[in-house]
Amino acid sequence: MLDIILAISPPLPIAFVYSFTALGAAFIYGFLGGLAVIAAAATVGTVVSIAATRLLLRDWLYASLAAKPTLASIVEALNARGFVLTFVFRLAPLPYGLSNGILAVARLPYPLTLLAALGGSAPKQIMLAVVGSRLSALSDVISSSSSSDPLEIFALALQMTAALATMVAVSYLANKSIASAVHDSQRTRDADNLVAVELGNDIDELGTGESEELVLGSIGSLSLSIGG
């Protein structure tokens, strides 16, 4: 359980071991026992890591993510779309450490962040528990002294394949939704930047008095549109 907790902490070198330790938990304890261990460890790790990052590392981590355009755009999209995209984001095939770090930087309130993060983690946890427990059962069947039943082996292999295919499909759909949200966020930011540049150019071409009139006129037009 400690390995899983550490694996979903803020970005750590061991973050990639989450899936393997989750599979190991299900392999040892079976589906229900393994799922309980995975869910408990994931809950503890998520609660502690996001809270600690927001309290101690948020500014530093935000600066680090801002230096990477793709990650910065994801944070902007999460800020714009809120709970729904945060839930979907958790379904994406990212290391949990990196995922928790991004969620800690985003502006969604802490309780909603936890709710979206834990809810979005559940499908992957269930699929990992299925695969790990089926691997254990398959190992028992193959290593049994009596002759193995080909149909039982086929059924176990089919269950694992279905679970893995479901994980891949969910990850694909999540990635597609996130990419669309990031594209919309980038397009909005580019449009805002273009408006700011054009306004700055207009002001530079005018004198001081004309600039004041332009600004006052814009404010007056905005007031009228709001009042109307």
N, C-alpha and C positions, 0 to 999 in steps of 0.2 A: 504493500500500500504506500509506503514511503516513496518508492520509486515513482509511482504515478503522481503523487503530490508534487514531488520535485520537478517532474517532467512538464507540468502545466504551470510552473512558476514563471515569473518574468524571464525573458530570453536567457536561457542557460545552454551550455554546450551539450547537456544530456536531454534537451527537449525532444529529440527525435525518438526517444525510447518509449514514449507514452503508449503507442499502439502495441509494441511488443510486450510491455508489462501488463497491459490490459488483456491481451491474448493469454498471457501466462496465468493471470488470475482466473480467467474462465476455464483454462485448461486444468487447473488444479482443483478449483472449487465447483466446477460445473456452471450451467447457465445462470441459475438464480443466485447462487452464492457468489459467482464471479461478477455478475452484474451489480450485486450489492456492494462488493468491494470497490469496483470501478466507480460507481456512482458516489459512494462515500468519499473516496479519495479525491475524485474530481471536484466535488463540492467544496471540500476543505481547501484544496489547492487554489481553486478559482476565487473563493471568498478572500483568502489571505493575500494571494498575489496581486489581485486588482486593487484591494484596499491599500496594501503596502506601496505599490507603485504610484498610486494617486497621491499618497501622503508624502513619499520620500523622493520619487524619481520622475515625477510627471514632467517637469520643465526640461530636465535633461533628455528624457526619452522623446519628448515632443520635438526638441531641436534635432535629435538624431533622425527621427522619421521625416522631418521637414527637408532634410538633405537628400532624401530619396523620393523623387517625384511620384512614383507609383504608390508608395505607402502613404505619402502626404495626401494624395487624391482619395485614397480609401478612407482616411480619417475625415476629410471634408464631406465625403458622401455619407458616412455614418452620422456625422453631425446634422446633415440635411434631412436624412430619411428616418433617423431615430430608431425606435424599438424594432420595427419590422426588418429593416436591413441588418441590424445588429444580430437578430435571430438567424437570418439567412447567412450572415457572415460566419457564424459559428459552425455552419454546416460545411464550409469550404475546407479543402484538404490542406490546412496550414498547421505547422507545429503549434501546439497549444501555448507554448511560452510566448511566441510571437503574437499569436491571436490575443492572449491576455494583455500583452503590452499595448497593442493597438486599442483594445477596448478601454484600457485604463486611461489613455490619452483623450479619447473621444469625450464629448460633453454630455452624453446621456446620464441622467442621475444614477447614482450607485445602485439603488434597489432595482431599478429597471434594467440596468446593465447586467446585474446578477441573474435576474429572471430570464432575460434573453439568452445569456451565455449558457446557463444551465439547461434551459429548454432546448436550445439549439444543439447542445452536446448529446442529448439523450438518444437520437437515432443512431449516431455513430457508436455509442456505448452498447446499445442493444445488438448492433451488427457484429461488433467485436466479441461480445459475449457469445453470440451464436457460433461464430467461426471457432473461437477458442474451445468451447464445449464440444463442438462437433469433431474438432481435431483430437480431443481427448478420447471421445467415443471411438473414433476411427482407429486410433492407436491401440485401444483395448481390443477391438475386433481383430485387427491384424496380428497382434501379439498373442492372442488366445491360443491355447494348445489345441483346441478343437478346430475343425475345418471352418474357415471363414465363409460367411454367407455373401455371395456376390451381390445379391439384391440389397442387403444391408449396407454394404460398402458403397454401392451406387447411390443409395438414398442419402447417406451422410455426405458424400461428395457433392450431390445435387444441392443439399441444404447450404453447404459452404459456398458453392458457386452462386447460388441465389442471393445470399447475404452480401458477398463481395460485389456482385453486379448491382445490387441496390445501393451500396455505398458509392460506387462509381457514378451511377446515375444521379444520385442526390448531389454529389460533389460537382458534377458537370452543370446541373441546373443552378446550384448556388454560385458557381464561378460566373455563369452567364448573367445572372441577376446583378452580381457585384460589378461586373464589367460595364453593364448598361448604366448602373447608378454612377459609377466613376466617370463614364463618358459624359453623362448629363451634368455632373458637377464641374468637370473641366470646361464644358461648353459655356456654362453659366459664368464661371470665373473669367474666361476669355472675353465674353461679351461685356462684363463689368469693366474689365481692364481697358477694352476698346473705347467704351464710353468715357472713362476717366481721361484717357489720352486725348480723345477728340475735344473734350471740354477744356483740357489744359492747353491744347494748341489754339483753340478759339480765344481763350483769355490772353495768351501770349501775343496774339495778333492785334489785340485791342489795347487802347490806352487804359490808364488807371480808372478814370471816370467811367468809361464804357464798360470796363470789366465789372465795376460795382453794379452798373445798371443791368448787365447780363445776369449776374448772380441774383440780384434782387428780383429781376423779372422771372427767373426760374423758380425762386421761392414763392413769388406771388402766384404763378401758374399752378404750382403744386398745391398751394393753399386753396385756390379756387376749385381744383379738381377734387380735393378732399371734401370741401364744403358742399360741392354739388352732389 
